[in-house]
């Protein structure tokens, strides 16, 4: 068995400026992205979640009854978060495994035929046994499984047993579970067991169907638990969990193993099939979830104690031989907060989503906590705030998520409890454009005395927009509008050469490249009268020559008037020529002009009169 120090890389997070990023609660699910289900007045907790082929959400855990004690519960929700009335009774099934026993389901798995397997424990008051339950697709108990749809197992005589994780090997239909067998309050054995599809133990696995994972002669000193596992197509089983030395407080280690399909240890993983990993602080390190990559590497998620005060989310990678690598990430939801990641999934973009809880360090205030990690182990700042999201439910001060999944549309479902009730939340994995979610800012509606030479137009960002179009007109019908297309997502525009003492109307719409919003509200503004200042400027800095002239008129203007428009008008008011000043010195050709008096206007203001000979 290898024991390795885990290198922890802590990545800085930066403020995400995206208006409504991925990580927002999904408004199409439940009440603003949240669902709370209450069965009885007692404690109810969702421990596991799975997704059916039709995208319905199946949740398992326990519910409390004053008559039967704690019972397995299973609920099925439609894609909108409402309970599915075609399942059980109004979408809910509760089962007392043994008469009056305290029964807790920690996980569930869905078979290819749609049947649902729940795993946990059943305590009849004398002893606690590992327990399985299988339901048909309509929520009825599957009588072909075990005895009346139920299986209880003694992993080892006279010990307290429980199942923490359930998986189905779809090629064989076998059911593989992991958990623990408690010898005493300070000693337990990690366990992996395999059942045939009818619920009987598979004796081709370690001769009994049960593998007790005390591997070294020192394991008798510790508490162990298997928290998650993956069954490969070839039948090998990779599992993760934790080892605790109860003599010392905060002395837990990440634990992992790999078992051959016949139940023997796979000695190509570490030297004996088992490996231990220690976080940077050498404190309480617990693994709760895992992913098996296509190259055989294992991603392990959980919590790691970073000092004597707090724990953080952790995600790290070990290779197929059990050796820890440099790929790792931690997520800190607050400097004095205890954070634990219980669920892990890879999304459709190859990013890794962690779900669990974050508390204020005293346990009196807990919330759902979700984080997303990029494939290079950096924090995904496009998700929530600095890659993090926390969710509370109403006035409840304590809420925790114990499992999660990622849907095919990249939405994230997290399940757990709030107060005494079952709680679900669904988050957007991708930002959903809301192209109408912007407002005009300036010039303000009905603003007066606006500059005509240069005027800035501003509006707020539309969520998901990549460009904007602005229209401006002196008519409120926009029949003769000037259109400014493909404005960058900076949501502002500078316009020059407006007419003085003129009322203008303007509006904006946004686009994400494929869809365009409606036009915004129409705002209006009026430019100010700049006649006096322009005339004074002309008097000191504006000149034309020669006057009278023959074929060419030279015009000298100050640099501030470059880019302004000019008109040459005859004595009858007819516009003979128009253009823009590109430089401070311009020559205007008068060839073809009849002899007579002409008038030069700059930016709509009379500047000089001259005679054409």
N, C-alpha and C positions, 0 to 999 in steps of 0.2 A: 504494500500500500504506500502510495506517495503522499507526502504532506508538503504543500507548497505555499509560499507567501505570494499573495496576489498583488501585482502592481496595479494601482488605481490611478487612472488619468482623469483629472477633473477639468471639464471644459467650461470656459466662460460663456455666459449667456448674454445676449444683447436684446434690447427692447425691439419688439416686432411692431412695425408701424402699419401693418395691414389692417384695414378698417374692421373687418369681421373675419378673422382667420379661421382655418381649420382648427377644430377644438371647441367651436361654439356648440352649445346644445342644439339638437336637431328639433326645430319647431314642429315638424310633421309627426313627432313621436310623443304620445301621451300629452301631458300638460307642459308645454314649453320645453320638451325634451326629457321630462321626468315622469316616472310611473311609481306610485306607491300603492301596495296591495296589503290590506289588513284582513286576516282570516278570523282571528279571535283576539281577545284582549291580552293574551300572553305574548311572549317573545317569538318573533318569526324572522328567520334569517335565510337569505339565498346564498348558497355556497358555490354553486356551479351553474354554468350556462352553456348551451349548445344550440346550433342552428340547423334546422331541418332543410331538406332539399328545396322546399317551397318557401324558404326564408322566414318561416315562423320561428319564434324564439322560445326555447324550452329552458326552464329554470328549475333547479332542485335545491333543497335545503331541509329545514325543519320548521314545523309549526307547533305551538304549544296548546294543549287542551287541558281543561280542568278535569276531564274524565279519563283520557288515555295517556296523559303526559305528553312528552315530546314525540312527534310523529314525522316520518318521512313526508315531505310534500313535493309535488311536482306541478308546475303551472305552465301553460302554453299561451303565448301572446301573439297576436297578429302583428304584421309589420308596422302598424300604426300605434302599437302599444296597448291596444285594448285586449282583454282576455278573450281567448278563443272558446266560444260556448260549445263547440263540437268536441271538446276535450274534457273528460271527466265531468264534474259538476260545475257548470259555468266557468270552465277553463282551469279548474283546480282539482287535484287529487291529493288526498291525505291518507296515509296507510300506517296502521299500528303493526309493526313487524311481529312482536310478541304481545301477548295480552297485557296491556298496561305498561309496556316497556318504554323506556326513554330511548328514542330512536333519532339519530341525526344522520342525514345524507350530506356527504361532503362533495360529491362529484356525480356526474352523469355522462353517459356516452350514448350516441344514437347509432344503431346498427344500420346496415344497408337496406334492410327491409322496413326501416322506420320505427322498429321497436326501441324502447328507451330503457336503458339499464342505469339504475341508481346504486351507488355504493356508499357505505358509511359504517355505522355501528348500532347495535341494539343491546340495551342494558335492561335485563328483567329484574333487577334488584339483587340478584345473586352473583351474576357475572356479566361482563360486557363482551359480546362477540362481534366479529366482523359480519356485516350484513349486506346482502344484495337484493334488489327488487327489480323485476322487469315488467314494464307496462306495454300494452298494445298501442297502436297508433291513435286509438280513440281515448286512451287513458285508463282503460280497463286493465285489471291485473292479468298477466299472461300465465295461465294455468299450466302451460307446457314447460315452464321454467321452475326448477327446484321443486319445492312443495308448496303448491298453491301460489306460485309466482315469486316465492321468497326463498332465500338461501342464507343460513347463518353458519359461520365457520369458526372453529377454534384453531387458531394458528399454532398455538402451543398450550398444553394443558395447564389449567389453573392460572392463566394469565388474562390480562385485559387487552382485547384486540379491537382494532378499528381499521377501516379502509379510508384512505385519504384521496385516492385517485383511481379512476376507472377508464380503461381504454379497450376498444374492440379491435382485434386483428382481423381485418375484413377478408383476407384471403382464406382464413380457416373458420372464421366466426368465433374463435376463442375470445374469452374475456380475461384481460390481464389487469390485476389490481396491485396497488402498493399501499403500504401503511406502516403500522407498528404493532408490536406485541409487548405490552408493559409487564415487566417482571415485578417491579416495585415502583414506588414513587420516584426513585432516582435512577432506575435502570430499565431500559427497553431495547428491543431488537427491531431493526428495520426488516420489513417483510415485502416480498413480491410473491404473488400467487397467480396461478393460471387455471381457469375454468373452461370446460367445454361449453358449447352454446346452449346445452340444456341445463347448465348450472352445477353439474358435478365437477369435482376437482379433476384436472387433467394429470393423470399419474405418469404420463410421459415426460413431465416437467419435474425434475428432481425427485422422481419416484413417488412423491406424495402430492404433487401439485403446489407445494408450498416451499418457498426458499427463505429461510431465516438467515439474515445477512451479518451475523457476527463472523468476521473473517479472520481477525487477528486475536491473539490470546489476551489482549488488553481491552477488547471491546466490552467486556462485562462491566466496565466502570462507567459507562455512558448511557445517556438517553439518546435514542435515534428516532427518526421518522422519515419515511419516504413520502414526499409531497407531490411529485409529478413524475411521469414516465412517458416514453415513446416506444412503440413496438415497430421495429423495422419490417419491411416486407419479407425478409428472410427469417423472421421470428426472433431475432436478437432484441433484447430489452435494455434500453438506457434509462437510468433513473437518477433523480436528484432529491436532496433533502438536507438534513442537518444532523450534526452530532453535538451534544451538549455534555460538558463535564460538570455535573451538578454541584460538586464540592466547591467550585469557584463560580462566583456570579459573573455574568457576561463573558462566558468562555465557550461560545458556540463556534462551530466550523461549518463551512459549506461542505457537503458530502455528495459524491456521485459514484455510480457503479455501472458496469455493463455485464449482462448475463447472456450466455449462449441459449439457443432455443431449447436445449435439453435441460436447462437449469444449472449447468455448471458455470463457474465464473469465467468470463472472457479475460484471459491473462494478457491479451494484447492491449488492454486498457489498464494503465499503470502496470504493476507487476503481478497483482493478484485480483484485478477486476474492480478495485475500489480506490478512490482518490479523495483526499481532503484538501481544502483550500482555506486560507486564512486571509482576511481583509487587512488593510493597511494599519489599522489600530490594534489588531489582535484582540478584538472584543467580541460582541455577539453578532455572528454572521450566519444568516439562515437563508437557504435556497427554497423557494416555493414553486417555481415554474421553470420550464425549459423548452427549448426548440432544438430539433436535430436538423442540422444543415445537410445539404446534399453531399458534401465532402466528408461527412462523418463527424464534423466538429459539433460541439454542444454549446449553445448559448444558455447561460444560467442566470435567472433573475431572482431577486429577493431583497433583503435588507442587510446593510452593513453598518456596524457601529463605528462612527468616525471620531468620537471622543467619549468621555465619560457621561455625556449629557444626551446626545442625539444619535439617531440612525438615519441613513439615507437610502433611497432607491439605489440598487446596483444591478448592472448587467455586464457580464463578462463572458469570455469565450475560452473553451479548452479544446484542444485538438483531439483527433480520433484515438490518440495514444493516452489521453488523459492529462497531457501537459498543458499548463495554463499559458496563454499567449499574452500579447501586449494590448489586445483589443478589449477595452473596458470603458464603462461610462457610469457616472454617478449623478443622481439628481437630488438636489437639496431644495425642499419647498419652503424652508425658513431656517434661520440660524439656530433657533431653539426648538425645532420641530422634530418629532419622531415620524419617519416616513418608512413605510413597508410596501413593497411591490409583491402582490400575490398572483397576478396574472400577467402573461406575456403572449403576444401574437405578432406576426409579421404582416404588414399591410400590403396592399396591391402594388405599392411603389418600392418595396424592399426596405421600408423603414420598420422600426420595432416599437411597439406600443406596450407600455407598462401601465398596469392599473392596480391600485391598492388604496391605502389610506394615509392621511397626514394629520398628525395631532399636534397640539401645542406643547407637547413634552410632559404634560401632567395628566393626559388622558381624558380631561374634562371636555375637550372640544376636538372632535374628529370630523373629517370630511372625506368624500370620494377624492382620490388624487389620480390623475392621468398624466403621463409624460410620453413624449415621442422622441426617439433617437434615430439619427441618420445612419446609413449603412457604414459610415466611417467612424462611428461611435461619438460623433459630436451631437450636441443638443439641436433638435430641429426647431429653430426659432420661428418657422412659419406656422407652428402649432401653438394655439393659445397664447399665453404670455411667457416668453422665454422658454418655450417648449413645454409648458406646464398648464394644467387646468385643475382647479379644485371645485367641488360641487357640494353644496349643502341642500337640505330639504326642509323648507319651511322653518319653523321655530325649533326643530330638533337640533341639539348641539352635538349629537354623536351620530355619525354615519360612516360606514366603511364599505368598501368594495372588496370582494374576495375572488372574483373571477371576471373575465372579459373575453370578447371575441371581436373580430373584424369581419364585417359583411363584404360581399362581393363588390358593393358600391363604395367601399372604403369607410363606411360609417362604423363607429365603434360603440359596442354595447357593453356596459359595465353593470354588474349586479352585486347586491349585498343587502344591507339593511339600513334603515334610518329609524331611530327610536326603537320601537318594538315591531316595526313593520318591514315587509319586503320592499326593497328599493331597486329600481332600474334607472339608468340614464343612457341616452344615446347621443353621441357627439358626431359632428361633421368631420369626416376624415379629409375631405377636400373643401376648399372654399367654394361656396355656391354664389355665383354672381348675383348681385342685387343692383341692377343698373339704374334703377330709379331712386336709389338711396343717396342723393346728393342735393345740395341747395345752393342757390345763387348767393353770393356774398357782397360783391361790390362791382360797379357803383350801386349803392343802395337803391331800392325801388323809390321812385319819385325824387331822387336826388337832383339838386340844382347846382348851378355854378361849377359844373365839371369842366376840366381842361379840355380844350379842343385839339391842341397840338399833339399830346401823348396822353393816353388814358389806359390804365390797367383794369382788366376784367378778371375777377376771381370767383371760384365756386369750390365747394367741398368735394372730396373724393367720393366717387361712387364705387362701392365694393365690387371688385372684379373687373372694373373698366380699364381698358388699355388705351383708349383715345376718346376725344370729344369733338363735337361739331358745334360751332356758335354761329348764330344768325343775328344780324343787326340791320335795322331799317328805320327810316323816318315815317313809315306807315305801319300801323299796328296789325295790318293784315300780312305783312312781310312779302308783299307782292313784288317789291323791287329790292329784296334783301341782299346785302353783302354776306356771303357765306365763307366761313373759315373752317376748313376741313382738316381732319387728322391731327388735331391738336394733341400734343403729348399728354401723358397721364399726370403731368405736373399741375393740371387744372387751373391754368391761368393763361392770359393772352394780353399782349400789348398792342393797342390800335393807335395809329397816328392819323393826322389830317382830317379830323372831324370838322364839321362846319360850326362856327360860333352861333350862339343864340338859336339852337336847334334842339327839338325834342327827338330822342332816339328810343327805339324799342329793341330789346335783346332777349335771347333765350338760348338754352344749351341742351344738348342730348349726349348720351354716352354710349359707348360700344365696347364689347369685349372681343371684337374681331369677327364674331359670327352673329351676335344678337345686338340690336340697338334699342335703347330705351325710348320712352315717350319724351316729347319736348318738355322742358321744365316750365314752370310758370313764366309769364312774360313780365319783365320789369322795364321801367322807363326811367330816363334821366334827361336833363337839359344841360347843354353846354353854356358856358358863360360868354358875355359880350366882351370880346378882346379888342374892339375897334380902337379905343383910346390908346392902349399900350402899343398896338401895332403901328398906329399913325406916328406916335412919338418916336418909335424905333426907326421908322422910315425917314423921319425928318433928320436924324443925326447919322444914319448909317446906310442909307439907301440911295443909289445914284444910277442914272441912265445917261448915255452919251453916244454919239453927238445928238443934239436936239436943237433944231431940226436935223433929220437924217435922211439918207437916200435908201440904201439897200440893207444896212446892217444896224441893229440896235445893240449896244453893249450894256449889260446890266451887272451892277456890283451890289451884292447883298451880304449881310452879316452871316456868319456860319450858322447861327441859330435858325435861319430861315431855309437852310438847305433841306431839300425834300418836300418843300411846300409847293402847292400848285399855283399856276399863274394863268391869267386870261388876258388876251388883247381884244378890246371891244372898240367898234367904231362909234361915231357920234350918234348913230341911230340906235345903239344898244345891241348891235349884232356881234356875236362872238366870231372873230376872224381867225384866232389861233389860240390853242391851249397846250399846256405841258407841265412838267415838273422841273424845279431847279435841282440839278445834280451837283452843282459846284457853286462856290461863292462868286465866280465870274462866269457869265454866260453870254453868248452871242446869239441873237435871234435874227433869222433872215426875214427881211421885209419884201423880198422880190415878189412881184405880182400884186402888192398892195397898191390900191389907188391913192393918189395924193389926198391929204386931208388930215384931220385931227383924230388921234387914237388915244385910248386910255388903258393903262396897265393895272390889273388887279392881282394882288398876291393873297392867296388864302381867302378869297372873297372880299378883300378890302382894297379900296382904291388907293393905289400907291403913287403913280405919276401919270401925267399926260404928255404926249409928244406929237410932233408934226412930221408926217412923211411928205418929202418934197416930190 
